[in-house]
Amino acid sequence: MIKNRKEIIFIYDVSFANPNGDPNDENKPRIDEETGKNIVTDVRLKRTVRDYLREFEGQEIFVREIEDDEGKIQDAKARARDFLKNVQDLDKKSLKEQKDIIKDNILTQCIDVRLFGATIPLDLKVNGKNKQSSITLTGPVQFNMGLSLHRVKLEYIKGTGAFASSEGKEQKTFREEWILPYSLIVFHGLVNENSARETNLTETDLKLLRKGLWEGTKNLITRSKNGQMPRLLIEVVYKEGLNTHIGDLHRYIKLKTDKTDEEIRSPEDYTLDIEKLLEVLEEEADKIEKVLFKKDRSLKLNRNFLSDKITFEEIREDL
């Protein structure tokens, strides 16, 4: 079980792609109009983790698309009832008993709920009648909205497709999309050891979360998402029993470049300044057990992860 509070910084970049389109705005990449920075929702990041853990690590995922026998997408209530299958004497179970079975089975089987929690609506049959209820599980792992470390440039691309616009027509369809030539995005996350007791989150689960962030980003191999690479992962592990953390660690990382922000196209164009981050960590060294990190070889830092006050451990290939 998780016994230590942890803070996570995850930085990745996107090149000539759309990291997170807004369906209410022509699926454009999300932009903060005041700062010109790229926004990515925590939901998008969690989707990356869920997809990787299911497809490559064989983990059961609660929040995923499942078709019923008629080809319709299953809703949350039907998904919850999946965890009552093969239960003996189900028709004799009370509402509370059925809820407890669903909760226990989901937490045992579904890593995404152990990590991120869930609000699960229920529609259960009790004594021949349908009863409505819900299960709420607070996720121990929470991420803020991701934000680019620089202003980004939004570009509109239009091209022709391979097929005719309709049967018998000679004119081909047109393909239109919005992309970002480059965006370096930082997420800040927190692992709450108190909520971890509610969902039975383990250190093994957190190891898989790290793989989901790093390898999951690499495996976003679709036409709209291809071109994303993880660059830096930092996990600050606080001493057991403190019930505290520094907070907002991502704000102490700055991007330094001789170019204008909109001209940046790759890690070769900038250096990440982590001087203030290391300074803050050293100031709070008495609260910190260790700091784990993984850095992509292409990323340039202005300082190495070295300190006389803090133990830094590099995360190896198995994460």
HELIX and SHEET records of a PDB file:
HELIX    1   1 ASP A   42  GLU A   57  1                                  16    
HELIX    2   2 ALA A   76  ARG A   81  1                                   6    
HELIX    3   3 ASP A   82  LEU A   84  5                                   3    
HELIX    4   4 LEU A   90  LYS A   92  5                                   3    
HELIX    5   5 LEU A   95  GLN A  109  1                                  15    
HELIX    6   6 ILE A  111  PHE A  116  1                                   6    
HELIX    7   7 GLU A  193  THR A  199  1                                   7    
HELIX    8   8 GLU A  203  LYS A  218  1                                  16    
HELIX    9   9 LEU A  249  TYR A  252  5                                   4    
HELIX   10  10 ASP A  261  GLU A  263  5                                   3    
HELIX   11  11 PRO A  267  ASP A  269  5                                   3    
HELIX   12  12 GLU A  275  GLU A  283  1                                   9    
HELIX   13  13 ALA A  285  LYS A  287  5                                   3    
SHEET    1   A 9 GLY A  21  ASP A  22  0                                        
SHEET    2   A 9 LYS A  28  ILE A  31 -1                                        
SHEET    3   A 9 LYS A  37  VAL A  40 -1                                        
SHEET    4   A 9 GLY A 146  ARG A 151 -1                                        
SHEET    5   A 9 LYS A 172  VAL A 191 -1                                        
SHEET    6   A 9 LYS A   6  ALA A  17 -1                                        
SHEET    7   A 9 GLN A 228  TYR A 238 -1                                        
SHEET    8   A 9 ILE A 288  LYS A 295 -1                                        
SHEET    9   A 9 PHE A 312  GLU A 314  1                                        
SHEET    1   B 6 GLY A  21  ASP A  22  0                                        
SHEET    2   B 6 LYS A  28  ILE A  31 -1                                        
SHEET    3   B 6 LYS A  37  VAL A  40 -1                                        
SHEET    4   B 6 GLY A 146  ARG A 151 -1                                        
SHEET    5   B 6 LYS A 172  VAL A 191 -1                                        
SHEET    6   B 6 VAL A 141  PHE A 143 -1                                        
SHEET    1   C 6 GLY A  21  ASP A  22  0                                        
SHEET    2   C 6 LYS A  28  ILE A  31 -1                                        
SHEET    3   C 6 LYS A  37  VAL A  40 -1                                        
SHEET    4   C 6 GLY A 146  ARG A 151 -1                                        
SHEET    5   C 6 LYS A 172  VAL A 191 -1                                        
SHEET    6   C 6 GLU A 155  ALA A 164 -1                                        
SHEET    1   D 2 GLY A 117  VAL A 126  0                                        
SHEET    2   D 2 LYS A 129  THR A 138 -1                                        
SHEET    1   E 2 LYS A 254  LYS A 256  0                                        
SHEET    2   E 2 THR A 271  ASP A 273 -1                                        
END                                                                             
